[in-house]
Amino acid sequence: MKSVSSLTVRRSLIASALALISAGAATNAAIATPEADPYAIVLKVLDTHIIPHVAAFRVAAAKLPDTVARVCERGDKASRRAVTKSFRDAVESYAAIEFLRFGPLQQSGLREKLSFWPDPRGILPRQMRQLLTSPDAATADVAFIKKQSAALQGLPALEILLTDRKALLAPGPGSATQCTLAKSIAGAIADNAAAFDAAWTKDGGWKDKMLRPGSDNDTYKEPSEAASELVKALLVGFQLVADVQVKPRLDALDAKGNATGPYAASNLTQVHYTAFVTSLNQFYDTLGLEQYLGDDQLWIKNWASGAWRAIRSSDGLGGRVADASRSSSPTLREVFDKTTGLRKLVSRELATASHLTVGFNELDGD
């Protein structure tokens, strides 16, 4: 009897163990890391981030010609406030799509035409001085401006004319040439922004190209290639923050000098930085790559959350934004390190976890 009872107990224990293993397997299956769907990633990013932000830039840019014309006609405080606001809106909305350095923004030098920055050799100020003294300046129109160099067609060129205290845009012969050029440049910006939007959204445009990969697609053969393009854009964004916006200011501090950020003459450097990193953070969240991390990689989510908190709490100048989510001001060194760290995590961990391949990006080799 003892042997029978013992055998029964052993069988019961084995059955219990198998039940536990089975239950554990079922639980693990229920919380298994999802597989990345490249097509779904691309569709979500296009519909909820890229296309709306591109449209917002088109709308903002379209207001520039009217507000510039009005300040040239009236020159009063109300018209100056209006043109200042429209220019700020255009800078903010452009900053939100500036890191999308593939497709339409890279075609026909459109990026440089919209915003010729950085400009370490001072090409724009020199060309603007030459243009202002040219006999053609007094009769310039949008078509004329669009035949000039890329530097003279974008937001930084318009900024020079809007912020020139020696020749304020206003009615009268003293500002006639400046007003003619400002209206023409504003028109060129609006035209180029509209063309940028159309290049994304028209039938057969870049949105269709990314959503219809295949053997007849000259850019994307597989959905994963289109998704990888988006990850590379994210990496470019990190690199632009770290190496183009923050590092020059860090280097200047080390040398006890000064570094001028984008749109400094309009006091919009902080606005540009905040719009840029806010959009970049939203782009990161929309990609949703963290969901493909394994249980042993959860530390990445925690680290990334803290990194984003530091980056978005910074004003890009060494201070803290008013609505920062942390009480202390992130140093520029911290912002640089956190941004660089995020770039490494995305390229080495998140892209790998989502089975997306990233290689060279638009800034490599610069």
Backbone torsions as a table, in degrees:
resi	resn	phi	psi	omega
1	MET	NA	-39.0	-179.5
2	LYS	-59.8	-41.9	-177.1
3	SER	-66.5	-38.1	178.9
4	VAL	-65.6	-44.5	179.8
5	SER	-62.5	-42.2	179.4
6	SER	-62.7	-41.2	179.8
7	LEU	-64.3	-39.3	179.6
8	THR	-63.5	-42.4	178.9
9	VAL	-62.0	-44.7	-179.3
10	ARG	-61.8	-42.5	179.7
11	ARG	-63.0	-39.0	179.4
12	SER	-63.8	-41.9	179.5
13	LEU	-64.8	-42.4	179.4
14	ILE	-62.7	-43.1	179.7
15	ALA	-61.9	-41.0	179.4
16	SER	-64.5	-43.0	179.7
17	ALA	-62.2	-43.7	179.1
18	LEU	-63.8	-35.8	178.5
19	ALA	-65.7	-41.5	178.3
20	LEU	-63.8	-43.4	178.9
21	ILE	-61.7	-42.7	-180.0
22	SER	-63.8	-42.6	179.2
23	ALA	-64.2	-39.6	178.6
24	GLY	-64.0	-40.8	179.5
25	ALA	-64.0	-40.0	179.3
26	ALA	-64.8	-39.9	179.1
27	THR	-64.5	-44.7	179.1
28	ASN	-62.2	-37.5	179.0
29	ALA	-64.7	-37.1	-177.6
30	ALA	-67.6	-30.7	-178.2
31	ILE	-109.4	20.2	-179.1
32	ALA	-61.0	145.3	178.0
33	THR	-61.7	128.0	-178.2
34	PRO	-67.8	153.3	175.0
35	GLU	-85.3	138.5	179.5
36	ALA	-69.3	136.7	175.2
37	ASP	-111.0	98.6	-174.6
38	PRO	-55.1	-41.3	-178.9
39	TYR	-63.6	-43.5	179.9
40	ALA	-64.0	-38.0	177.9
41	ILE	-61.3	-48.6	-177.9
42	VAL	-62.3	-46.1	-178.7
43	LEU	-60.6	-44.3	-179.3
44	LYS	-64.5	-45.4	-178.6
45	VAL	-65.2	-41.3	179.1
46	LEU	-63.1	-50.8	-172.4
47	ASP	-74.3	-31.5	-174.7
48	THR	-105.2	-11.2	-179.6
49	HIS	-129.6	-63.3	-171.3
50	ILE	-63.2	-56.0	-175.1
51	ILE	-61.5	-45.1	176.7
52	PRO	-61.6	-39.0	-179.5
53	HIS	-71.5	-36.6	176.2
54	VAL	-63.8	-42.2	178.1
55	ALA	-64.0	-39.4	179.5
56	ALA	-63.0	-38.1	177.2
57	PHE	-66.8	-42.2	177.9
58	ARG	-58.7	-45.5	-179.1
59	VAL	-64.0	-44.1	-179.7
60	ALA	-64.5	-44.1	-178.9
61	ALA	-65.9	-32.6	-178.6
62	ALA	-64.9	-20.5	-179.3
63	LYS	-84.0	-15.7	-175.8
64	LEU	-63.0	-47.2	-177.4
65	PRO	-56.9	-42.3	-178.5
66	ASP	-68.0	-43.2	-177.6
67	THR	-70.7	-33.3	175.9
68	VAL	-68.0	-44.7	179.0
69	ALA	-60.9	-38.5	-178.1
70	ARG	-67.1	-41.0	-179.8
71	VAL	-68.8	-30.5	177.2
72	CYS	-73.3	-27.0	178.9
73	GLU	-82.8	-34.7	-172.6
74	ARG	-111.7	-48.0	-179.7
75	GLY	69.3	15.8	-178.9
76	ASP	-90.7	176.9	-176.8
77	LYS	-63.8	-39.5	-178.1
78	ALA	-63.6	-43.3	-179.9
79	SER	-69.1	-32.2	178.0
80	ARG	-70.3	-39.9	176.5
81	ARG	-63.1	-38.9	-178.8
82	ALA	-66.2	-43.4	-179.0
83	VAL	-71.8	-33.4	176.3
84	THR	-63.5	-43.2	179.0
85	LYS	-66.8	-43.1	-178.7
86	SER	-65.6	-35.6	177.9
87	PHE	-68.5	-42.6	177.5
88	ARG	-60.4	-44.9	179.7
89	ASP	-60.5	-39.7	179.8
90	ALA	-66.7	-42.0	178.8
91	VAL	-64.0	-45.0	179.5
92	GLU	-60.9	-46.9	-176.3
93	SER	-71.3	-30.3	175.2
94	TYR	-70.5	-41.6	179.4
95	ALA	-57.0	-32.2	-177.0
96	ALA	-71.1	-16.7	-179.9
97	ILE	-121.2	6.8	-173.3
98	GLU	-64.6	-26.8	-177.0
99	PHE	-85.1	-1.7	179.3
100	LEU	-81.5	62.0	-171.8
101	ARG	-87.6	61.2	173.6
102	PHE	-153.4	167.4	176.4
103	GLY	60.8	-132.0	-173.0
104	PRO	-55.5	-37.7	-176.7
105	LEU	-68.8	-20.7	-179.7
106	GLN	-97.9	-3.9	-178.1
107	GLN	-87.8	136.3	176.4
108	SER	56.4	29.8	178.2
109	GLY	63.5	28.3	-174.0
110	LEU	-62.5	-37.5	-179.9
111	ARG	-59.0	-47.1	180.0
112	GLU	-66.3	-33.7	179.1
113	LYS	-68.6	-33.7	-180.0
114	LEU	-79.9	-39.0	-178.4
115	SER	-154.3	97.8	-178.7
116	PHE	-83.7	80.6	179.7
117	TRP	-154.3	143.2	-0.9
118	PRO	-71.3	158.0	-177.4
119	ASP	-131.9	68.7	-172.8
120	PRO	-63.9	-22.5	-179.0
121	ARG	-95.2	3.3	177.0
122	GLY	65.4	36.3	-178.0
123	ILE	-65.6	-45.1	-176.6
124	LEU	-62.4	-51.4	-180.0
125	PRO	-58.2	-39.2	-179.9
126	ARG	-65.5	-45.5	-179.9
127	GLN	-68.2	-33.7	178.3
128	MET	-66.5	-40.9	177.1
129	ARG	-60.5	-42.3	179.0
130	GLN	-65.2	-40.1	-178.9
131	LEU	-66.7	-40.2	-178.5
132	LEU	-63.7	-27.1	179.9
133	THR	-97.4	1.3	179.8
134	SER	-78.1	142.3	176.9
135	PRO	-64.5	-19.3	179.8
136	ASP	-78.3	-16.3	-173.7
137	ALA	-63.5	-36.3	-175.3
138	ALA	-67.0	-23.0	-178.5
139	THR	-115.5	15.4	-176.7
140	ALA	-64.2	145.5	172.5
141	ASP	-133.8	-174.7	-177.0
142	VAL	-60.4	-42.8	-179.4
143	ALA	-61.5	-39.1	178.5
144	PHE	-63.5	-47.0	-178.7
145	ILE	-61.7	-39.7	-177.0
146	LYS	-71.2	-8.4	173.7
147	LYS	-94.1	-8.2	179.9
148	GLN	-83.4	-178.3	179.7
149	SER	-64.7	159.2	179.7
150	ALA	-58.0	-34.5	-176.9
151	ALA	-58.6	-32.4	-174.0
152	LEU	-89.2	3.3	-172.4
153	GLN	-105.5	-9.2	-167.4
154	GLY	-113.4	-167.0	-177.0
155	LEU	-60.2	-42.6	177.9
156	PRO	-63.0	-33.0	177.6
157	ALA	-66.9	-43.8	177.6
158	LEU	-64.2	-36.8	179.7
159	GLU	-59.0	-40.2	179.7
160	ILE	-56.9	-44.3	-177.6
161	LEU	-74.6	-32.5	179.9
162	LEU	-73.5	-25.6	-173.6
163	THR	-109.6	6.8	-179.8
164	ASP	-76.5	101.3	-177.1
165	ARG	-68.8	-20.4	-179.9
166	LYS	-81.6	-16.6	-179.3
167	ALA	-145.6	68.9	-179.2
168	LEU	-62.5	140.0	176.1
169	LEU	-64.5	124.7	-175.5
170	ALA	-168.3	165.4	175.4
171	PRO	-68.7	154.0	178.5
172	GLY	116.1	158.0	-176.2
173	PRO	-65.2	-24.1	-177.8
174	GLY	-66.7	-23.1	-178.9
175	SER	-117.8	12.4	-173.3
176	ALA	-59.8	-48.9	-178.1
177	THR	-64.9	-45.2	179.1
178	GLN	-60.1	-40.7	-179.7
179	CYS	-68.2	-40.0	178.1
180	THR	-60.2	-45.5	179.9
181	LEU	-68.3	-41.7	-178.8
182	ALA	-62.2	-43.4	179.2
183	LYS	-65.7	-37.1	-179.8
184	SER	-70.1	-41.4	178.5
185	ILE	-66.9	-41.8	177.6
186	ALA	-60.2	-39.9	177.4
187	GLY	-65.4	-38.1	178.3
188	ALA	-66.0	-39.9	177.5
189	ILE	-61.8	-46.0	179.9
190	ALA	-62.1	-42.5	179.0
191	ASP	-62.8	-45.1	-178.1
192	ASN	-68.7	-35.1	176.9
193	ALA	-66.7	-39.6	177.4
194	ALA	-65.6	-39.5	178.3
195	ALA	-66.0	-36.7	177.7
196	PHE	-62.8	-45.6	178.2
197	ASP	-62.2	-45.0	-179.4
198	ALA	-63.5	-37.5	-179.8
199	ALA	-63.0	-28.0	177.1
200	TRP	-82.4	-41.1	-164.2
201	THR	-105.4	-15.9	-177.8
202	LYS	-65.5	161.3	175.0
203	ASP	-59.1	127.3	-176.6
204	GLY	79.4	8.4	179.1
205	GLY	-77.4	-168.9	-173.1
206	TRP	-68.4	-29.9	175.4
207	LYS	-62.9	-47.6	178.0
208	ASP	-61.4	-38.7	-179.1
209	LYS	-61.8	-40.4	-178.6
210	MET	-74.6	-27.8	-178.2
211	LEU	-92.0	-7.0	-178.3
212	ARG	-128.1	60.8	177.6
213	PRO	-68.6	158.3	178.6
214	GLY	162.2	-178.4	-176.2
215	SER	-64.1	-26.5	-179.7
216	ASP	-93.1	3.8	178.3
217	ASN	-92.8	122.8	-174.3
218	ASP	-78.4	-2.7	-177.8
219	THR	-122.0	-44.8	-175.6
220	TYR	-123.3	114.6	178.4
221	LYS	-88.0	-28.9	-178.4
222	GLU	-130.5	153.5	176.3
223	PRO	-56.4	-33.8	-179.2
224	SER	-63.4	-29.2	179.1
225	GLU	-69.4	-39.3	176.9
226	ALA	-67.2	-40.9	178.0
227	ALA	-64.9	-39.9	178.1
228	SER	-63.2	-33.7	177.2
229	GLU	-59.6	-39.0	179.4
230	LEU	-68.9	-39.2	177.2
231	VAL	-64.2	-39.3	177.9
232	LYS	-64.6	-35.5	176.5
233	ALA	-63.3	-39.3	176.3
234	LEU	-61.6	-43.4	179.0
235	LEU	-63.6	-39.6	176.5
236	VAL	-61.2	-40.6	178.3
237	GLY	-59.7	-45.4	177.2
238	PHE	-59.7	-42.4	-177.3
239	GLN	-67.3	-36.4	178.0
240	LEU	-65.3	-41.0	178.1
241	VAL	-63.9	-51.6	-173.6
242	ALA	-69.8	-52.2	-168.8
243	ASP	-91.9	-26.0	-176.1
244	VAL	-102.7	-35.4	-178.3
245	GLN	-96.7	-44.3	-172.5
246	VAL	-91.6	-46.0	-173.3
247	LYS	-60.7	-42.8	177.7
248	PRO	-58.2	-36.0	178.2
249	ARG	-71.2	-37.3	175.5
250	LEU	-62.6	-46.7	179.7
251	ASP	-60.8	-38.3	179.6
252	ALA	-66.6	-38.2	177.5
253	LEU	-65.0	-41.3	178.9
254	ASP	-62.4	-34.1	-179.3
255	ALA	-92.0	5.3	-177.8
256	LYS	56.7	39.0	177.9
257	GLY	-116.0	-152.4	-178.6
258	ASN	-140.5	145.0	177.5
259	ALA	-125.8	133.7	-178.6
260	THR	-95.5	125.1	178.8
261	GLY	-86.0	179.5	179.6
262	PRO	-66.0	139.7	175.3
263	TYR	58.2	36.7	179.5
264	ALA	-67.8	-35.5	-178.9
265	ALA	-62.0	-27.3	178.4
266	SER	-96.5	5.6	-176.1
267	ASN	57.8	39.1	-177.7
268	LEU	-115.9	14.0	179.0
269	THR	-60.9	-46.0	178.9
270	GLN	-66.0	-40.2	178.9
271	VAL	-60.5	-44.3	179.1
272	HIS	-61.7	-47.8	-179.3
273	TYR	-60.5	-48.1	-176.9
274	THR	-63.0	-43.8	178.7
275	ALA	-63.9	-39.0	-179.3
276	PHE	-63.4	-54.0	-174.5
277	VAL	-72.8	-28.9	176.0
278	THR	-64.2	-46.9	178.4
279	SER	-65.2	-40.1	179.9
280	LEU	-62.6	-41.3	177.7
281	ASN	-63.8	-42.9	177.4
282	GLN	-63.7	-38.6	177.9
283	PHE	-62.6	-43.9	177.1
284	TYR	-58.8	-47.2	-179.4
285	ASP	-65.6	-39.0	-178.2
286	THR	-67.6	-37.8	174.6
287	LEU	-58.3	-38.2	174.4
288	GLY	67.1	32.4	-175.5
289	LEU	-70.1	-22.0	-178.2
290	GLU	-63.1	-27.2	-176.8
291	GLN	-67.2	-14.3	-178.9
292	TYR	-94.6	3.7	178.4
293	LEU	-75.0	147.6	176.4
294	GLY	-80.0	170.2	-178.9
295	ASP	-60.0	-30.1	-178.7
296	ASP	-81.7	2.7	-179.3
297	GLN	-116.3	14.0	-177.4
298	LEU	-63.6	-22.8	177.7
299	TRP	-60.4	-27.5	-179.4
300	ILE	-63.4	-42.3	179.4
301	LYS	-60.7	-43.8	-178.8
302	ASN	-65.6	-42.9	180.0
303	TRP	-66.0	-43.6	-178.8
304	ALA	-62.9	-38.9	179.0
305	SER	-60.8	-43.8	178.0
306	GLY	-67.3	-36.6	178.8
307	ALA	-64.4	-46.1	178.5
308	TRP	-62.7	-37.4	179.2
309	ARG	-61.2	-41.4	178.6
310	ALA	-67.7	-44.6	-177.4
311	ILE	-63.4	-42.3	-177.3
312	ARG	-81.7	-16.8	175.8
313	SER	-80.4	-20.7	179.7
314	SER	-76.7	151.1	173.4
315	ASP	-95.8	4.7	179.7
316	GLY	80.2	-1.5	-177.2
317	LEU	-119.8	-0.3	-177.5
318	GLY	109.1	-1.4	178.9
319	GLY	-112.5	-162.6	-175.9
320	ARG	-125.9	138.8	177.8
321	VAL	-72.8	157.6	-174.0
322	ALA	-62.8	-37.4	-177.2
323	ASP	-100.6	31.5	-177.7
324	ALA	-60.6	148.3	-179.4
325	SER	-89.6	6.2	173.7
326	ARG	-136.6	154.1	-172.0
327	SER	-80.7	-29.1	-178.1
328	SER	-91.6	154.8	179.3
329	SER	-84.6	121.6	177.3
330	PRO	-66.7	134.8	175.1
331	THR	-73.9	161.0	176.8
332	LEU	-62.5	-35.1	177.2
333	ARG	-62.3	-41.6	178.7
334	GLU	-65.0	-43.0	179.7
335	VAL	-61.8	-42.8	178.4
336	PHE	-61.4	-47.8	-177.6
337	ASP	-65.6	-41.7	-179.4
338	LYS	-66.9	-41.1	179.8
339	THR	-66.2	-42.9	177.5
340	THR	-63.8	-39.4	178.3
341	GLY	-64.2	-41.8	177.0
342	LEU	-62.4	-40.0	179.3
343	ARG	-61.0	-41.6	179.4
344	LYS	-68.2	-40.9	179.9
345	LEU	-63.2	-42.1	-179.5
346	VAL	-65.0	-46.2	-175.8
347	SER	-71.8	-32.4	-174.5
348	ARG	-97.9	-31.7	-173.9
349	GLU	-112.2	-56.2	-173.5
350	LEU	-68.6	-43.0	178.8
351	ALA	-63.9	-40.2	179.3
352	THR	-65.1	-43.3	-179.2
353	ALA	-63.1	-30.8	-179.4
354	SER	-95.5	6.1	176.8
355	HIS	60.7	38.0	177.2
356	LEU	-113.2	136.8	-176.9
357	THR	-98.7	129.2	175.4
358	VAL	-120.8	137.9	179.9
359	GLY	-125.1	-130.2	179.4
360	PHE	-69.7	146.6	175.2
361	ASN	-119.3	179.8	-172.1
362	GLU	-61.3	-25.8	-176.0
363	LEU	-93.5	-12.2	-178.6
364	ASP	-59.8	131.9	178.2
365	GLY	93.5	-8.8	178.6
366	ASP	-71.7	NA	NA
